[in-house]
């Protein structure tokens, strides 16, 4: 049985105070929060499809929120996006919604109302079955078809190996502990132990290695495992 995993939220805002407040507040509401301060970083993170919702400020350095949203939709990324802006004009809101935003939040905003909007967006996404495709470097994980490819080559996985990869790739760049993997992949199976996680990570690595995805899953000693693009790791 697969158990509930806390929703992943990407917060994009160039104001450090806003990022800190939303990381702390949304984290207290049971959400796994990643933050970004500029447009290009936001685009690279969001295009992986690893997040359940994106809170995206419009006025960003590097690449505006409008352009980030426009590129995401052009690339087929369907992750729900709530735009955040101090601009409260009807035209500004209409422009954002026309580009594919799922909502528009005007600064200054009530945190209580923001959380309610995030939860409503997550409910709609779940009801629509919007489990998009994860793209991390050369890895493509199609969650609708439960298929995995590495640079267009299929990666044959058992159901348990697939669930393990999905749990790791769904939180790409974040260390996932063995206890968290036990909960999300094995659920309440009492026979499952931390050693079982190690064994299946080994199985998964061998299959990824066979198609050239060496080091896609890395061990962080004393903490757990992290999934990520091995090519990006080699960039200085």
C-alpha positions as CSV (number, residue, x, y, z in Angstrom):
1,X,0.0,0.0,0.0
2,X,1.4,3.4,-0.9
3,X,0.8,6.0,1.8
4,X,0.4,9.8,1.6
5,X,3.4,11.9,0.8
6,X,3.4,15.5,1.8
7,X,2.7,17.8,-1.2
8,X,5.8,19.4,-2.8
9,X,5.5,23.2,-3.3
10,X,7.9,25.4,-5.2
11,X,7.9,29.0,-4.0
12,X,9.5,31.5,-6.4
13,X,10.0,35.1,-5.1
14,X,12.9,37.5,-5.2
15,X,12.2,38.8,-1.7
16,X,14.1,36.8,0.9
17,X,11.5,37.6,3.6
18,X,8.7,36.2,1.5
19,X,10.6,33.1,0.8
20,X,11.5,32.5,4.4
21,X,7.9,33.2,5.6
22,X,6.3,30.9,3.1
23,X,8.9,28.1,3.6
24,X,8.2,28.2,7.4
25,X,4.5,28.7,7.1
26,X,3.7,26.1,4.4
27,X,6.1,23.7,6.1
28,X,4.1,24.0,9.3
29,X,1.0,23.1,7.2
30,X,2.6,19.8,6.2
31,X,4.1,20.7,2.9
32,X,7.5,20.0,1.5
33,X,8.8,23.5,0.3
34,X,11.6,24.3,-2.1
35,X,12.4,28.0,-2.8
36,X,13.9,29.9,-5.8
37,X,14.8,33.5,-6.1
38,X,15.0,34.1,-9.9
39,X,13.4,33.0,-13.1
40,X,15.9,30.7,-14.7
41,X,16.3,28.6,-11.6
42,X,12.5,28.5,-11.2
43,X,12.1,27.3,-14.8
44,X,14.7,24.5,-14.4
45,X,13.1,23.3,-11.1
46,X,9.5,23.5,-12.3
47,X,10.1,21.8,-15.7
48,X,11.1,18.6,-13.9
49,X,7.4,18.1,-13.0
50,X,8.4,17.1,-9.5
51,X,6.2,19.6,-7.7
52,X,2.5,19.5,-7.0
53,X,2.0,23.3,-7.1
54,X,4.2,26.3,-7.9
55,X,3.8,29.7,-6.2
56,X,5.3,32.0,-8.8
57,X,6.0,35.8,-8.4
58,X,5.7,37.8,-11.6
59,X,8.5,40.3,-11.1
60,X,11.6,38.2,-11.0
61,X,15.2,38.8,-12.0
62,X,16.5,36.9,-15.0
63,X,13.2,35.7,-16.4
64,X,9.8,37.1,-15.4
65,X,7.1,34.9,-13.9
66,X,5.0,35.4,-17.0
67,X,7.8,34.0,-19.2
68,X,8.5,31.1,-16.8
69,X,4.8,30.1,-17.0
70,X,4.7,30.6,-20.7
71,X,7.7,28.3,-21.3
72,X,6.4,25.6,-18.8
73,X,3.1,25.4,-20.7
74,X,4.8,25.4,-24.1
75,X,6.9,22.4,-22.9
76,X,3.8,20.5,-21.8
77,X,4.4,20.9,-18.0
78,X,0.9,20.8,-16.4
79,X,1.9,21.5,-12.8
80,X,-0.6,23.9,-11.3
81,X,0.8,27.5,-11.0
82,X,-0.5,30.2,-8.7
83,X,0.8,33.6,-9.7
84,X,1.7,36.1,-7.0
85,X,2.0,39.8,-7.7
86,X,1.6,43.3,-6.3
87,X,-0.2,44.1,-9.5
88,X,-3.9,44.0,-8.9
89,X,-5.2,45.2,-12.2
90,X,-7.8,43.1,-14.2
91,X,-5.5,43.1,-17.3
92,X,-2.6,41.7,-15.3
93,X,-4.7,38.9,-13.8
94,X,-6.3,38.1,-17.2
95,X,-2.8,37.9,-18.8
96,X,-1.6,35.5,-16.2
97,X,-4.7,33.3,-16.5
98,X,-4.5,33.3,-20.3
99,X,-0.9,32.1,-20.1
100,X,-2.1,29.0,-18.2
101,X,-2.0,30.1,-14.5
102,X,-4.4,28.2,-12.2
103,X,-4.9,31.2,-9.9
104,X,-3.7,34.8,-9.1
105,X,-2.8,36.0,-5.6
106,X,-2.4,39.7,-5.0
107,X,0.2,41.0,-2.5
108,X,-0.1,41.7,0.3
109,X,-2.0,38.5,0.9
110,X,-3.5,36.7,3.9
111,X,-1.5,33.6,4.7
112,X,-4.6,31.8,5.7
113,X,-6.3,32.5,2.4
114,X,-3.1,31.6,0.5
115,X,-3.0,28.2,2.2
116,X,-6.7,27.6,1.4
117,X,-6.0,28.4,-2.2
118,X,-3.0,26.1,-2.3
119,X,-5.1,23.3,-0.8
120,X,-8.0,23.9,-3.2
121,X,-5.5,23.8,-6.1
122,X,-4.1,20.5,-4.8
123,X,-7.6,19.0,-4.5
124,X,-8.5,20.0,-8.0
125,X,-5.3,18.5,-9.3
126,X,-5.9,15.3,-7.5
127,X,-9.5,15.1,-8.6
128,X,-8.4,15.5,-12.2
129,X,-5.8,12.9,-11.9
130,X,-3.1,15.4,-12.9
131,X,-0.1,13.2,-12.3
132,X,2.2,14.6,-14.9
133,X,5.5,13.4,-16.3
134,X,8.7,13.8,-14.3
135,X,11.7,15.0,-16.4
136,X,15.1,15.0,-14.6
137,X,18.0,15.3,-16.9
138,X,17.8,12.3,-19.3
139,X,15.2,10.5,-17.1
140,X,11.6,10.6,-18.1
141,X,9.1,9.0,-15.7
142,X,5.5,8.8,-17.1
143,X,3.4,8.5,-14.0
144,X,0.2,8.0,-16.0
145,X,1.6,5.0,-17.9
146,X,4.0,4.0,-15.1
147,X,6.9,3.9,-17.6
148,X,10.5,5.0,-17.3
149,X,12.9,6.0,-20.1
150,X,16.5,7.2,-19.9
151,X,17.5,9.1,-23.1
152,X,14.6,7.4,-25.0
153,X,15.7,3.9,-23.9
154,X,13.1,2.1,-21.8
155,X,14.0,1.1,-18.2
156,X,12.2,-2.1,-17.2
157,X,11.3,-1.9,-13.5
158,X,9.3,-4.1,-11.2
159,X,6.3,-2.4,-9.5
160,X,8.3,-1.9,-6.3
161,X,11.3,-0.5,-8.1
162,X,9.1,1.9,-10.0
163,X,7.5,3.1,-6.7
164,X,10.9,3.6,-5.2
165,X,12.1,5.6,-8.2
166,X,9.0,7.7,-8.2
167,X,9.4,8.5,-4.5
168,X,12.9,9.6,-5.1
169,X,12.4,11.4,-8.4
170,X,9.3,13.1,-7.1
171,X,11.6,14.9,-4.6
172,X,14.6,15.3,-6.9
173,X,17.4,17.3,-5.3
174,X,16.1,16.6,-1.8
175,X,17.5,13.9,0.6
176,X,14.9,11.2,1.3
177,X,15.4,9.2,4.4
178,X,15.0,5.4,4.5
179,X,12.1,5.9,6.9
180,X,10.4,8.1,4.4
181,X,10.9,5.6,1.6
182,X,9.6,2.8,3.8
183,X,6.4,4.8,4.5
184,X,5.8,5.9,0.9
185,X,6.8,2.7,-0.9
186,X,6.0,-0.1,1.6
187,X,3.4,1.5,3.7
188,X,2.3,-0.5,6.7
189,X,3.9,-3.8,5.7
190,X,5.4,-4.9,8.9
191,X,8.0,-7.1,7.3
192,X,9.6,-4.2,5.6
193,X,12.8,-2.9,7.2
194,X,15.6,-0.3,6.4
195,X,17.6,-3.2,5.0
196,X,14.9,-3.8,2.4
197,X,15.2,-0.2,1.3
198,X,19.0,-0.7,0.8
199,X,18.4,-3.9,-1.2
200,X,15.8,-2.3,-3.6
201,X,17.9,0.8,-4.0
202,X,20.7,-1.6,-5.2
203,X,18.2,-3.3,-7.6
204,X,17.2,0.1,-9.0
205,X,20.7,1.3,-9.4
206,X,21.7,-1.8,-11.4
207,X,18.9,-1.2,-13.8
208,X,19.7,2.5,-14.1
209,X,23.4,1.7,-14.6
210,X,22.5,-0.7,-17.4
211,X,21.0,2.1,-19.5
212,X,23.8,4.6,-18.6
213,X,22.0,6.5,-15.8
214,X,24.9,5.9,-13.4
215,X,24.8,8.0,-10.2
216,X,21.2,9.1,-10.8
217,X,20.5,7.9,-7.2
218,X,23.2,8.9,-4.7
219,X,23.7,7.9,-1.1
220,X,24.0,10.6,1.5
221,X,25.7,8.8,4.3
222,X,23.8,8.9,7.6
223,X,20.8,10.6,6.0
224,X,19.4,8.7,3.0
225,X,19.3,9.0,-0.8
226,X,18.9,11.8,-3.3
227,X,17.9,11.6,-7.0
228,X,19.2,14.0,-9.5
229,X,20.7,14.6,-13.0
230,X,24.2,13.1,-12.8
231,X,25.4,15.4,-15.7
232,X,24.3,18.5,-13.7
233,X,26.3,17.3,-10.7
234,X,29.5,17.4,-12.8
235,X,28.9,21.0,-13.8
236,X,31.3,23.2,-11.8
